[in-house]
Amino acid sequence: MSKYSPQFKLKVVKDYLKSGGQRRLAHLYEINTSDIRKWTLSYQSNGLSSLKKRVYQHYTPEFKKSVIQYVKAH
């Protein structure tokens, strides 16, 4: 689970883009300046979807085994 919600990240990014000052915002929101920088760069390059939680696919052991067998055969 993500420590910060996508809404919070977007608020911080928009505040940063509007007024700047990573240190001030980091102190205000009690977060690291590196988080602000990372979220801002991600938002600028990939948009809002980059701030959302990622959903990872889970595969069963049987499926993984079948993929390995397929790769070995082909």
TIKOLLUM-361340 format. One record per residue: x, z, y of N, C-alpha, C, O in turn; residue in three letters. Coordinates in steps of 0.001 Angstrom, whole numbers, padded with zeros to 6 digits, always signed. Layout:
// TIKOLLUM-361340
XZYXZYXZYXZYala...
This chain:
// TIKOLLUM-361340
+000835+000000-001175+000000+000000+000000+000880+000000+001239+001901+000686+001290met+000483-000760+002215+001236-000888+003446+001105+000381+004289+000046+001008+004333ser+002179+000739+004942+002166+001930+005771+001336+001728+007038+000723+002666+007547lys+001324+000490+007540+000603+000181+008763-000446-000895+008493-000205-001824+007722tyr-001591-000769+009119-002670-001744+008931-002345-003026+009692-001589-002999+010663ser-002917-004155+009251-002712-005408+009979-003204-005319+011430-002618-005939+012317pro-004273-004555+011677-004789-004407+013041-003776-003689+013934-003572-004063+015089gln-003145-002650+013378-002136-001909+014131-000938-002805+014443-000440-002818+015569phe-000482-003551+013438+000658-004447+013638+000350-005471+014724+001189-005736+015585lys-000850-006046+014688-001237-007041+015685-001285-006428+017081-000862-007058+018050leu-001794-005214+017189-001841-004525+018485-000431-004335+019043-000183-004587+020222lys+000480-003891+018194+001864-003676+018628+002496-004994+019048+003157-005062+020084val+002300-006048+018250+002876-007350+018570+002328-007872+019900+003092-008349+020738val+001033-007785+020094+000439-008277+021348+000924-007465+022544+001180-008021+023612lys+001052-006141+022365+001593-005307+023448+003023-005724+023773+003404-005799+024941asp+003808-005995+022740+005196-006394+022955+005270-007744+023667+006040-007908+024613tyr+004468-008709+023211+004496-010032+023833+003984-009992+025275+004408-010790+026110leu+003087-009075+025557+002528-008956+026904+003503-008279+027862+003720-008743+028981lys+004094-007159+027396+004884-006364+028329+006352-006205+027960+007155-005786+028793ser+006716-006536+026718+008099-006366+026293+008447-004902+026104+007566-004043+026105gly+009704-004625+025946+010180-003259+025816+009998-002661+024439+009107-001838+024224gly+010844-003074+023503+010756-002558+022140+010932-001041+022087+010215-000355+021359gln+011864-000535+022842+012120+000919+022805+010922+001713+023308+010551+002736+022733arg+010324+001227+024385+009159+001918+024938+008015+001920+023939+007384+002953+023713arg+007747+000768+023341+006664+000680+022359+006980+001483+021097+006092+002107+020516leu+008224+001466+020682+008617+002234+019499+008375+003720+019741+007894+004433+018860ala+008709+004169+020924+008476+005573+021266+006980+005860+021381+006508+006890+020900his+006243+004967+022007+004808+005137+022207+004053+005217+020876+003197+006082+020694leu+004376+004306+019948+003670+004245+018666+004373+004996+017534+003872+005075+016412tyr+005550+005548+017859+006349+006296+016884+006692+005451+015658+006454+005839+014514glu+007262+004278+015949+007720+003366+014907+009123+002893+015255+009623+003172+016345ile+009759+002180+014337+011111+001664+014558+011078+000375+015368+010142-000416+015255asn+012103+000171+016181+012201-001078+016938+012356-002257+015981+011909-003364+016283thr+012984-002027+014833+013161-003114+013872+011816-003592+013325+011654-004777+013037ser+010849-002680+013181+009511-003076+012736+008855-003977+013779+008237-004983+013431asp+008986-003624+015036+008408-004427+016119+009019-005820+016112+008307-006819+016210ile+010323-005879+015997+011022-007166+015991+010593-008004+014782+010316-009196+014915arg+010541-007375+013607+010170-008083+012377+008740-008611+012459+008488-009769+012126lys+007802-007771+012899+006401-008180+013003+006231-009292+014030+005468-010232+013809trp+006936-009190+015148+006812-010200+016203+007336-011552+015738+006680-012574+015938thr+008502-011563+015123+009063-012825+014634+008169-013437+013557+007958-014649+013530leu+007656-012603+012688+006771-013073+011631+005489-013651+012218+005025-014705+011785ser+004923-012969+013193+003693-013432+013851+003925-014749+014581+003087-015649+014525tyr+005047-014862+015259+005334-016079+016011+005573-017281+015101+005212-018405+015450gln+006171-017055+013952+006475-018187+013079+005353-018523+012110+005184-019688+011750ser+004573-017520+011675+003565-017760+010641+002152-017365+011021+001229-017565+010231asn+001958-016818+012190+000616-016466+012640+000102-015147+012102+000851-014349+011539gly-001184-014935+012285-001830-013679+011930-001737-013350+010440-001624-012181+010070leu-001783-014356+009600-001770-014106+008157-000496-013399+007699-000500-012733+006664ser+000589-013534+008452+001839-012885+008064+001801-011372+008245+002641-010663+007691ser+000835-010868+009016+000733-009428+009242-000208-008750+008247-000289-007523+008200leu-000911-009547+007458-001878-008987+006512-001191-008539+005235-000076-008954+004919lys-001896-007674+004509-001373-007208+003232-001263-008367+002267-002096-009273+002264lys-000241-008332+001460-000065-009355+000447-000690-008877-000853-000566-007716-001243arg-001358-009799-001502-001955-009492-002798-001104-010179-003854-000985-011404-003880val-000524-009377-004713+000340-009909-005740-000438-010140-007023-001318-009360-007388tyr-000096-011223-007696-000744-011562-008951-000118-010739-010068+001103-010594-010137gln-000954-010210-010928-000473-009465-012089-000750-010290-013332-001861-010784-013523his+000264-010440-014177+000135-011223-015396+000241-010306-016608+001006-009342-016618tyr-000529-010625-017606-000495-009830-018836+000788-010134-019593+001376-011202-019419thr+001223-009206-020427+002416-009463-021252+002240-010697-022155+003202-011424-022401pro+001033-010929-022641+000783-012091-023495+001000-013397-022727+001587-014344-023251glu+000527-013436-021495+000707-014634-020686+002190-014874-020414+002665-016005-020512phe+002910-013826-020078+004343-013956-019807+005080-014491-021034+005962-015343-020925lys+004704-013980-022190+005330-014417-023434+005042-015895-023691+005925-016638-024119lys+003814-016314-023430+003466-017717-023651+004218-018628-022689+004583-019739-023075ser+004460-018206-021464+005221-018992-020503+006669-019134-020971+007243-020221-020901val+007246-018057-021439+008622-018096-021934+008743-019041-023126+009693-019820-023215ile+007777-018968-024041+007790-019858-025204+007656-021323-024767+008314-022202-025323gln+006813-021575-023784+006632-022933-023291+007930-023468-022676+008327-024607-022921tyr+008576-022623-021878+009824-023050-021223+010888-023340-022269+011617-024324-022147val+010991-022504-023294+011980-022719-024351+011688-024025-025104+012612-024750-025472lys+010420-024318-025327+010041-025509-026082+010218-026799-025266+010478-027861-025832ala+010082-026708-023983+010155-027905-023160+011338-027842-022233+011563-028770-021457his
